[in-house]
Amino acid sequence: MRAPATAGAAPPFSRATTGAVARMRAVPGGEFLMGTDGDYGFAADGEGPVHPVKLAPFLIDATGVTNEQFNAFVNATGYKTESEKFGWSFVFFGHLSASQQATAVRLRVLGSEWWCRVDGATWRHPEGPGSTIKQRWAHPVVQVAWTDACAYAAWAGKRLPTEAEWECAARGGLVQRRFPWGDELEPGGKHLMNVWQGTFPTHNTAADGFDGPAPAKSFKPNAYGLYQMTGNVWEWCWDWFDPGFYRVSPPADPTGPATGERRVMRGGSYLCHASYCNRYRTDARSSNTPDSAATNIGFRCVREA
C-alpha cells in the first residue's frame, strides 16, 4: 500500500466493444464454479465458498499488457502513471544493486522487508534509476497502479476483467483445479509458470529459468490460449476487494462490491512461494490500494465478445 486508502464509490462499470481483437482470445462464458473450499488457501482472503457463476462470453488479452504496448499508449497520450506522480515506488530488495541496497535498507516495508521504497522507480525504470526496459519490450509492464491500468484499457477500447471473468479465463475450462493445467504444481518435475524456487526471500534458484519477470509468452498457454495466468506478475481486476463477497455475490456477471478501499489482484507473481504466499493459483485472491504499484504487478484487458 503506497498511500492511506479512502473508501469511495467505484466509477461506473461500463462495457467495452471497440478494442482491437487481434491479440485476444475468446472465453465462451456459461456457468463455472468459482472459488475454493480447500484447506490449502487463505481463509482471510475469502477464497470460498465455492459458488456457481454464469458469465456472458468475452474476449481477453492472450498475455499481460507488455512494455511495448504500454509505451505506445504513453506516446499517444502523454499519460503519467501514479509512480511518476509520487516520484517513487516499491522494488524487491533482491533486485537492487549493491549501492541501491545500501540506501534502501532504511526504507524497507515493516513486516515485508523484501520490499523497499525506491525513488525514481517507474514503469520505464522498474528497479529505479539505472534500470531500463530496453531489453524487456516483450515483458509485461509493471509498476502500474489500478488507475493506470484503467487508463490504458479505456484508451485501447477495452476494460479490466471482473474477478469472475479473470478466474473463469484462468481455469481454461477445467473444473475446480488449482492451476490452469491441473492440480500438480510441477507435473513430472516440469515448471509451467514463473514462481520463486529456493528459500524466500534470500535465495531464488531460478529453476524455472527466471529470477524476475519473464517475457509475456513464456511457458505453455492454457486451453483458452492464455499465457501466464498464474505466476510472473499479479494482474489487476476491476472489482473492489471484500473477503465476504462470495457469500452475497450475484449468480450472473458479478462486478464486485459497490464500494471499497482495495482492488482485487489475481494470479500471484514470480515472488510467490509456498512458504509465505501460496497465491499462484486460479482460485487465490489478493488486493492492493488503487494507487499502489510494484515490480510484480501488471494487468491484461478484456472486452465484450
Phi and psi in degrees as a GROMACS rama.xvg file:
@    title "Ramachandran Plot"
@    xaxis  label "Phi"
@    yaxis  label "Psi"
@TYPE xy
-94.7227  -33.7555  ARG-2
-140.592  157.628  ALA-3
-55.3132  130.608  PRO-4
-83.7109  148.133  ALA-5
-126.929  128.075  THR-6
-66.259  148.038  ALA-7
-171.49  165.642  GLY-8
-71.641  143.528  ALA-9
-70.3582  147.241  ALA-10
-61.1297  155.459  PRO-11
-57.4984  133.3  PRO-12
-74.9054  128.373  PHE-13
-132.139  146.858  SER-14
-75.4112  157.599  ARG-15
-127.762  128.075  ALA-16
-133.11  2.26378  THR-17
-110.331  -9.49894  THR-18
-65.1706  148.4  GLY-19
-62.7  140.51  ALA-20
-105.87  0.781303  VAL-21
-58.3313  -35.756  ALA-22
-104.787  21.0923  ARG-23
-110.947  161.818  MET-24
-126.91  149.899  ARG-25
-86.1717  135.616  ALA-26
-114.327  122.845  VAL-27
-68.7647  -14.3755  PRO-28
75.648  -152.74  GLY-29
88.7531  -164.754  GLY-30
-97.2981  137.91  GLU-31
-140.194  164.277  PHE-32
-94.3192  118.449  LEU-33
-102.742  143.364  MET-34
88.3266  -175.92  GLY-35
-146.661  148.914  THR-36
-107.535  10.1037  ASP-37
-67.744  160.349  GLY-38
-94.3174  10.2555  ASP-39
-94.344  -4.43945  TYR-40
-102.362  -151.316  GLY-41
-125.498  110.308  PHE-42
-59.6282  -35.3417  ALA-43
-65.5003  -20.4856  ALA-44
-81.1943  -11.3376  ASP-45
70.7987  44.5131  GLY-46
-74.3225  -11.7738  GLU-47
-131.527  176.314  GLY-48
-81.2345  161.285  PRO-49
-61.2252  134.047  VAL-50
-148.767  144.251  HIS-51
-74.5845  138.105  PRO-52
-132.019  132.878  VAL-53
-106.71  129.206  LYS-54
-122.971  146.493  LEU-55
-73.4915  153.121  ALA-56
-57.8825  149.311  PRO-57
-152.3  168.531  PHE-58
-111.757  143.914  LEU-59
-138.494  145.551  ILE-60
-56.7101  136.366  ASP-61
-65.1302  -28.2473  ALA-62
-132.886  168.306  THR-63
-61.9535  151.575  GLY-64
-58.9766  128.834  VAL-65
-89.8435  167.751  THR-66
-58.5152  -39.4697  ASN-67
-61.5231  -44.4762  GLU-68
-67.7971  -42.1012  GLN-69
-68.0826  -33.9936  PHE-70
-62.0695  -39.7295  ASN-71
-62.492  -40.5645  ALA-72
-61.9892  -47.8908  PHE-73
-65.1992  -41.2251  VAL-74
-63.6444  -34.3095  ASN-75
-78.5366  -28.0539  ALA-76
-118.575  -18.7052  THR-77
72.4881  20.0035  GLY-78
-62.2229  140.608  TYR-79
-111.608  126.226  LYS-80
-77.4728  167.441  THR-81
-58.8841  -41.1538  GLU-82
-61.8436  -38.8164  SER-83
-67.2989  -35.8563  GLU-84
-71.4848  -42.1123  LYS-85
-69.3405  -33.4633  PHE-86
89.1616  4.03382  GLY-87
-161.78  167.088  TRP-88
-159.001  -178.276  SER-89
-92.8081  135.827  PHE-90
-132.486  140.959  VAL-91
-66.6796  127.604  PHE-92
-56.2457  -39.3755  PHE-93
-68.0145  -12.1396  GLY-94
-101.842  8.38366  HIS-95
-91.1621  151.845  LEU-96
-68.7398  166.255  SER-97
-58.1576  -42.0571  ALA-98
-67.9544  -38.2461  SER-99
-65.4317  -40.272  GLN-100
-61.9726  -38.6954  GLN-101
-61.5682  -34.8418  ALA-102
-81.8971  -43.5336  THR-103
-74.3136  -14.7453  ALA-104
-57.7952  -25.6707  VAL-105
-84.3768  -8.42552  ARG-106
-118.89  27.8214  LEU-107
-75.6976  154.576  ARG-108
-81.1866  124.536  VAL-109
-61.3107  125.36  LEU-110
90.9898  -20.1703  GLY-111
-136.39  63.9544  SER-112
-65.2645  -7.4335  GLU-113
-77.1713  -8.36824  TRP-114
-102.675  137.949  TRP-115
-130.849  146.447  CYS-116
-79.6276  123.539  ARG-117
-125.756  118.733  VAL-118
-64.7745  136.941  ASP-119
83.2791  3.62532  GLY-120
-78.6618  120.529  ALA-121
-142.623  -179.071  THR-122
-63.5684  -31.5669  TRP-123
-76.5006  -27.729  ARG-124
-130.406  74.0482  HIS-125
-58.3897  -35.1846  PRO-126
-100.748  12.2492  GLU-127
102.529  -177.182  GLY-128
-52.333  136.747  PRO-129
98.0577  -22.8282  GLY-130
-90.3728  158.088  SER-131
-151.447  160.855  THR-132
-105.535  13.0806  ILE-133
-59.3376  -31.1095  LYS-134
-102.692  14.5986  GLN-135
-129.28  32.1346  ARG-136
-62.6634  -30.1768  TRP-137
-91.1089  1.58211  ALA-138
-82.1499  153.321  HIS-139
-61.0587  138.37  PRO-140
-64.9472  140.364  VAL-141
-127.76  -177.183  VAL-142
59.6824  35.2205  GLN-143
-116.776  130.676  VAL-144
-82.7985  169.971  ALA-145
-57.7412  -41.8596  TRP-146
-63.0984  -37.1743  THR-147
-66.204  -42.1985  ASP-148
-62.1566  -41.3088  ALA-149
-64.0925  -38.9513  CYS-150
-64.1619  -44.4849  ALA-151
-61.5037  -46.7581  TYR-152
-58.9141  -43.477  ALA-153
-62.7716  -41.9947  ALA-154
-61.9322  -36.8597  TRP-155
-83.039  -0.272218  ALA-156
74.4404  26.5659  GLY-157
-128.742  -164.221  LYS-158
-153.69  171.08  ARG-159
-76.432  147.811  LEU-160
-69.4775  145.939  PRO-161
-68.3875  162.447  THR-162
-60.2872  -38.9197  GLU-163
-66.1812  -42.1975  ALA-164
-62.1983  -42.4011  GLU-165
-60.4505  -47.7001  TRP-166
-66.7595  -40.5828  GLU-167
-59.6455  -44.5492  CYS-168
-64.872  -42.9105  ALA-169
-63.4635  -36.3656  ALA-170
-67.9587  -24.6251  ARG-171
60.7914  28.996  GLY-172
93.2228  -10.4864  GLY-173
-75.4814  148.286  LEU-174
-102.889  116.581  VAL-175
54.8228  44.3285  GLN-176
-105.267  149.984  ARG-177
-70.2517  -34.2904  ARG-178
-124.481  165.171  PHE-179
-62.3971  -12.3337  PRO-180
-114.737  -9.19401  TRP-181
149.984  -152.658  GLY-182
-102.501  -13.9226  ASP-183
-89.7846  133.425  GLU-184
-63.9456  -45.8371  LEU-185
-131.878  76.6684  GLU-186
-60.4369  126.896  PRO-187
63.7065  21.4334  GLY-188
77.4086  9.40697  GLY-189
-93.5135  133.587  LYS-190
-83.5359  125.286  HIS-191
-115.887  1.77256  LEU-192
-157.254  167.675  MET-193
-97.8579  96.8332  ASN-194
-132.924  175.74  VAL-195
-75.7923  131.728  TRP-196
-120.075  143.57  GLN-197
112.831  -142.082  GLY-198
-112.674  113.22  THR-199
-84.2105  137.84  PHE-200
-104.757  18.7124  PRO-201
-93.3199  -26.46  THR-202
-146.126  114.839  HIS-203
-108.286  116.613  ASN-204
-72.5164  -15.1608  THR-205
54.7508  36.3952  ALA-206
-61.729  -23.5187  ALA-207
-83.7517  -2.10168  ASP-208
103.973  -3.05255  GLY-209
-139.055  133.194  PHE-210
-95.8716  -12.3664  ASP-211
-144.675  -155.198  GLY-212
-59.4527  145.55  PRO-213
-106.643  158.479  ALA-214
-52.455  149.422  PRO-215
-61.914  -24.9851  ALA-216
-104.602  24.7808  LYS-217
-72.6826  149.488  SER-218
68.902  164.644  PHE-219
-76.0391  138.579  LYS-220
-73.108  164.088  PRO-221
-79.7278  -173.677  ASN-222
-64.8291  -19.3723  ALA-223
-91.3479  2.25403  TYR-224
82.048  24.8801  GLY-225
-105.519  129.682  LEU-226
-92.1446  136.5  TYR-227
51.377  53.2049  GLN-228
-72.6796  -19.5986  MET-229
-125.685  148.72  THR-230
76.0786  -177.076  GLY-231
69.4108  -85.6834  ASN-232
-136.426  146.255  VAL-233
-59.1799  152.913  TRP-234
-126.835  128.568  GLU-235
-66.5375  142.053  TRP-236
-116.452  168.617  CYS-237
-66.4922  -39.8111  TRP-238
-68.6944  146.149  ASP-239
-65.1202  151.011  TRP-240
-95.398  132.031  PHE-241
-148.193  114.248  ASP-242
-62.8752  -15.12  PRO-243
-100.255  4.79213  GLY-244
-67.3366  -33.6569  PHE-245
-57.2621  -27.0654  TYR-246
-75.8634  -17.3952  ARG-247
-125.421  7.1276  VAL-248
-63.2884  136.954  SER-249
-59.258  149.173  PRO-250
-76.983  -12.3287  PRO-251
-132.699  129.398  ALA-252
45.6037  54.9409  ASP-253
-68.5071  144.402  PRO-254
-119.259  12.6323  THR-255
90.7257  177.636  GLY-256
-61.3673  157.658  PRO-257
-74.535  -28.8344  ALA-258
-138.683  169.782  THR-259
171.822  -173.896  GLY-260
-119.346  -24.8295  GLU-261
-129.827  147.904  ARG-262
-101.147  151.088  ARG-263
-69.9288  139.27  VAL-264
-122.842  146.267  MET-265
-133.668  155.112  ARG-266
100.475  -17.0524  GLY-267
73.8307  -172.487  GLY-268
-153.578  -178.739  SER-269
-65.1267  -11.0817  TYR-270
-95.7195  -2.43561  LEU-271
-76.8274  136.579  CYS-272
-144.342  146.487  HIS-273
-58.5741  -23.3897  ALA-274
-72.0684  -20.6583  SER-275
-145.045  -23.918  TYR-276
-141.492  75.4278  CYS-277
-81.7195  55.9028  ASN-278
-115.537  15.1049  ARG-279
-88.2642  52.8989  TYR-280
-127.811  159.023  ARG-281
-68.0875  -24.1505  THR-282
-102.805  1.79435  ASP-283
-83.6441  153.321  ALA-284
-131.485  152.145  ARG-285
-153.333  -176.636  SER-286
-160.313  166.274  SER-287
-160.705  164.237  ASN-288
-70.8509  148.697  THR-289
-61.7014  -19.3979  PRO-290
-97.7579  3.01462  ASP-291
-86.3172  150.711  SER-292
-149.481  159.312  ALA-293
-162.879  175.636  ALA-294
-76.1756  1.39871  THR-295
-128.847  25.8217  ASN-296
-124.66  124.421  ILE-297
-136.974  -149.619  GLY-298
-171.445  165.08  PHE-299
-137.18  166.205  ARG-300
-116.306  163.375  CYS-301
-132.23  168.45  VAL-302
-153.836  165.374  ARG-303
-67.2121  148.837  GLU-304
